[in-house]
Each structure stands twice: as C-alpha cells, then as structure tokens.
Amino acid sequence: MSEAWCKVYDAGNALEAHSLKGMLEARQIEVHLSGEGLGAAAGELPANVVEVGVWVKASQQSCAHLLLEEYEHADPSGWICSACGEANGSQFELCWQCGQDRLAES
Ligand SMILES: [Zn+2]
C-alpha cells in the first residue's frame, strides 16, 4: 500500500537538503529529495542544482513541519533574547516574541 508524499520544504541547495534529510531521518521520518541530479554518485552533491524539494509521507507531514520550524529557529548566526529567551533569526533586530532589542542587556 503506497502512501501520498507531501513536499514540506524547498531547500536552497543539495547540501541543505541533505542536512534536513539527516535531521528528519534521525527522528524516524522517511524523506525523499526531489530535484537532485540523477545518477549522482552517493556522497557526491551535484553543484548545479538550484532547489531541492524535501518530501515526507502525508502521515508524518505535521511532525516534519514542527522539526523544520525548529531547524529554522536554530539559526547558527541567530541570537537568544535576553528578556524572554526566545530564539531569533539573525535577520531580526528585535525579538519577535517580546520586542526586546537584540543588543539590550538583561
Ligand atoms: Zn524576547
């Protein structure tokens, strides 16, 4: 019995797609990637692919969404709000949760 697959994310490149795949698979979520160069040797990332779709089974879609949100919050150049502890992306100058300035001391 085959199950429907849903695209949950458009990765900017194959490297990001593979790290997402590993992250989701570590949580027992099956992942398919689309858009990669066909016939690429295992471990070899095609450099010319612009966008890679990340697909999961329909039944695991909501779980995958939560993990992807977590992933986006875990921006390595992001910052943690000194007032409320919320994780913010590096592009934000104010905490999206409480409005505290990024550089404010607690
Ligand atoms: Zn805050």
Residues whose N, C-alpha, C, O or C-beta is under 5 A from the ligand:
A	BS01	ZN	C81 A83 C84 G85 E86 C95 Q97 C98 G99 Q100
